[in-house]
């Protein structure tokens, strides 16, 4: 159940413990900053899918570049919050409550797998994240009783091993070839060859679970998280920048794989987007690149740092500036129903065939953002949950029958 910025701080009922698209806080019901972060992630995904190309340069090009890969990484980190909320954010549930929480996550995962597969089969030029999202939920579920430190260690270890393992498995799983548009090719795609392969994306979710374990209302905790985010971003992007200049032949190999001049350090999506062959190419030097969707360790580290920074900044801003909270209410409304907003834009891309529209991409993007913001704001005035969020809540309510 979604409570808005001006809602009274009532005790949260069980129905609030849902992971999509909102996260709650003990006692007061909502961490509004998380809905703001979700709203920004939604807009970032819109920018990637219907916005102008980053190559156009200028401020617009920079913002489009910033959204590439990082928006979906933020979504994945927030998925970790979702799992932590459902299963007990600060203190994992046990006994009957624990069994019911596990069932809720499983039901949610199955629905997302089905919904994501259906969206994939529409044949849009977008690779929907929802089916992958569902698999992520299932893969991290065994970790739900762990504390922040072990979760962070597992996330770091997975980020270190997963990309290398994916690279070694290329010959077995058919290389880094993505499925053709509209093709839903099952578990191989979800684990290895799809736009968001679990082997390299699950660390984002586990990192989100780790962050959710902290007392996010404490200023000192937020400062430490912000510093951690900066350190991860500098390590990921800075490490890639250095590696491509210090490792002999790496930059040249990446240029050949990317099919263009220049050394990718904070690279564009042109050679690393879902639906292409990925920056791995046929060279191990791809493991040094921090491009969006490069699936390399440094990319995961850098994107995780950015996601933690965004989440921390949103939480702090909503607490420190009440006026900003009022101004941000439309974005918060979108974030509070991010599943609905995400499905809305995939369906709109399918119905409008946006690639064929004789309208500049910037105007298409602004139209998408304006329409979903207006719809979410109006809906939130009358309902506490988005339509798909309400249906998800009804479906996961079956878990209460477990005894």
N, C-alpha and C positions, 0 to 999 in steps of 0.2 A: 504494500500500500504506500502510495507516495504522499508525503506531507510537503507542503510548499513553505517558502521562506516566512510567510506570515501566519503559518498554522500554529496553534497553541501546542506547547511541548507536552503532549499527552503521552501516557505510557504506551510503548509500541505493542500492538497486538501481534499474534503469531503470523498473521498474513503479511506483515511487513518483511518477514524474513524471506525475501526473494532475491535472486541474484541478477535479474535482468529487468530493468536496466539500472536499478538504484541500490545504494548501499546505506545502511543505517548506522547510527551511533548509539551506544548504550545510554539509556535514560532520556535523551532528547529526540530520538527517533530518526533524525536525518543528519548526514554530513552533506550539507547543501553543496559544498565545494566539489564533491564527487559528481554530482549531476551537472555542474558547470563543466567539469573536465570531460564528461561524456558528451555534452552538447558540442564542445569544441572538437572532439574526436569525430562526431557525426559530420560536422561541417568540413573537417579535413578530408574525410572519405569522399564527400561530395566533390571537393576540389580535385581530388585525384581522378575521379571517374568521369566528371563532365566539365571540369575547368580547363583554362588555357594551359598550354604546354609550358613547363618551367623554362624551356629554351628561349622564350620570348624576352627574358631579361627584365630589368627594372624591378620595382617593388612588387608588382603582381607576380612576375616570374619567381622572385625570391620566396614569396608566400606559398606559391604552388610547389616549389622545391621543398620547402619546409614541411609541407603536408605529406609528401611522398614517403610511404613506408612508416613514418613516425605516427601517423594517425591510427593505422591498423595495429601498430605496436602498443599504443596507448589503450586501444580497445582490449587487447590481449591482457595487458597488465590489470586493467579494470575487471577483466573476467576473474582474475585471482581474488579481487575483493568480493566478487559475487559468490564464489565458492566459500570464502571465509565467512561471509555473512550468513549464508544458509546453514553452515555447519558449526557456527559459533565463532564470532570474529576474534574476541580477546581470549575466550576460554572454550575450546572445542567441546561439543556436546557428546555425552556418553549415554549408554543405556538405551531406553526407548526413544528419547529425543534424538540420540545419535543415529539410530536406525532409520527413523523417519526423515532426518536430514539427508542421509545418504540416498534414500529413495527419491527425495525431491530433486537432488542433483542428477540422478540417473534419468528420471522422467524428463527433466529439462533438457538434458543432453540428447535424448532420443528425439524430442520435438525439434530441436535445433538441427540435428542431422537430417531429418525429413524435410524441414522447411528449407534448409540450405541446399539440399539436393534438388528440390523443386525449383528454386530460384536459378540454380546453375543450368537446369534443363530449359530455361526460357531462351537460352542462346544469346544473351546480351554479351557485349564485349567486356563485361566486368566479371571477375572471379569472386563470387560471394564468399564471405568469410564464415557464414553461419554454420555450415556443416563442419568445418574445421573447428570452430568454436565448441560445438557439441562434443567432438572427440577430445578436445583439450580438457573439458570438464571431467570426462571419464578417466583420462590418464592421470590427472592430478588428485583425483578423489582419494586414493590410498594414503596420501600425505596429509590429510586434513587435520590430524591430531598433533602434528608437529608444531613446534614453536618457531619464532622468527629466525633464530640463528641457524638451526638445521635446514629450514626452508631456503634461506639465503645461500647456504653452502651447496645445497642440491641444485639450485638455479645456476650458480656459478659453475659447478662441475658439468652440468648438462650443456651450458653455453660453450664450455671449452671442448667437450667431447662430441656433441651432436653434429656440428657442422663438418668436422673431420670424418665422422662416421658416414654422413650423407655423401661426402665426396668419394669415399672408398666404395660405397654401395652403388655409385652411378652405373657401372657396367651391369650390375645385377638388376636394377630397377628401370633400366632403359635410359640412363643418362638424365640430365637436368631438362628433359623435354617436358613442357607443360601440356596438359590435355588440350585438344582443340576446343574452340569456343562452343559452349553448350554441352560438352561431354562430361558426364559424371562417371568417372571410372573407378569409384569405390575406394577401398581401403589403401590401395597403393598410392593413389593421388593424395589422400588425406595424410598419410604418413610421410611420403617421400617426394612425390613429383608435382604436387599441386602448388597453388599460389601461396599457400601458408602451411608448408609441411610441418607436421607435428614434431618431427625430429629436431627442428631448429626453432619452433615457435613456442613450445611448452615452457621454456625458461622464462618467458615474459609472464606467463600465468603464475608460475611458482613465485616469481619475484613479487607479483601483486599480492599473493597470499602472505608473504613475509611482511610486506609493508602494512597490510591490514592488521597484523598482530600487535602493532605498536599503539600506544596511547596518542592518537592523532590530534587530540585536543591540547596536548602539552606543547608549549612554544619550543622548549628545548629539543623535543623529539622532532618537530618540524624542521628546526635549524639543522639538526644532524642529517635528516633525510635530504634536505636541500643540498647540503655539502656532499652527501653521497651521490646524488644525482649529477652534480657538477663533475665530481671525480670520475664517474662512469662515462659521462659524455666526453670528457677530455681524453680519457684512456682509449675509448673506442675510436673516435674520429681523429684525435691526435696521433694515436698509435698507428692507425692506417696511413695517415699522411706521412709519418716518418718511415714506416716499413716500405712503402712504395718508392721511397727515395733512397733508402739505405740497402735494400736487398737487391743484389745485382740482377738485372734483367727483368725484375718484377713489373716495373712500369711499362716496359715495352710489350711484355706478354699481355698485360691488361689492355693496353691500347689495341692490340690485335684482336683480343677477345671481344672488346667493345665495338670494334669496327670504326674507330675514329681517333683523332688526335687528342692530346692532352692527357694529364694524369688524374684519374678520379680520386679525389680525397673526400670531399663531401659531394658525392657524385649525383647525377640525375638518374631518373628512372629509365632513360632511353634504352639502356641495355640491361636493365635488371627489374623488369616489371613482371607480375604474373601474366602469363600469356606469351612470354618470350622464352628464350633459352636460358635466361639468367646469366649473371656475371661470372658464374663458375666457368663457363665456356669449356675449353679443353685444357685449361692450365691450372696448376695448383696455386699459381699466384693470385687467383681469385679469392683464396682464403685470407688474403691481406686487405681486402676491400671492405669499407664500411658503407657501401651503397645500400639504399633501401632494397630489400628483397635479395640481397646478395647471399643471404643465409650464412654468412661468415661470422665467426666469433666476435670480431671487432664491431661488426654491424649490430649484433644483438646487444653487446655491452653499451654502445653509444645510444641506441634507441631506448634501452631500458633507463639510462640516465636521463634522457629527455622526458620520458613518461613520468618518472618520479618527480622531476622538477615541475612539470605541468600540474600534477596532482597536488603537490605541496603548495605551489603558488595559489592554486584555486582555493584550497582549504583556508590558507592564511588570509587571502583577499576577502573571502566571504565573511570571515569573522571580524576582520579589522575595519572593513568599510561597509557599514549597513546601507549607505546610499548606493554603492556599487552593486550590492545584492539586489536592490530594487531595479536598477538599470539592467542587470543581467537576467532578470526573471524570464524573459522570452527564451534565452539560451538554456537556462536551467530547466524550463518546461520541455524543451527538446530532449535534453539529457535524461529527464525523468521518464521518457518513453523512447529510449534510444533504439530498442528493438523495432518498434513500429516505424520510427523515422528511417531506420536502415532499410527495412523491407519496402517502405514507401518509395525510396529513391531507386531501388533496383527495378521495381514494377514500373515506375515512371520512365526509366531509361528504356525499358522493353516496349512500353506502349507508344512512346514518342519517337523511338528510334533516333536518339539524340545525335548519332554520328551523321545522320542525313539532314538534320535541321539546318536551314540556311540562316542561322543566327550565330553571332560570335559566341564562342565558348564562355566568355566572361558573363554575358547576359544570361546564358543558360544556367550557369552556376548561381548567379544572383537570384534567378527565378526559383530555382530549387530551394535555396536557403530561405528566401522570403516566404515561399508557400508553406514549407514545413514549420517554420517559426510561427506563422499566423495560425495554422491548424493546431499546433501543439499548445499555443497560448490559449486559444478558445476552448479546446478540449479540457485543459487543466482547470478552467474556471468551473466546470460542471462535474468533472470526474477526477478521482484521485490517482487513477492509473490509466495508461494508454490502452487502446483496444487489445493489442496483442499481449500486452503485459497482464491485462485482466484475464484473458484466455489462458495464458501460461499459469497464472495463479490458480485458476479453477482446476487445471489439469494436475498441477503438483499437489493440490489439496487431497488427492487420492492417498498420498503418503500418510495422512493422519489416521488412515484405517489400519495401519500396521500396529500390531500389539506384541 
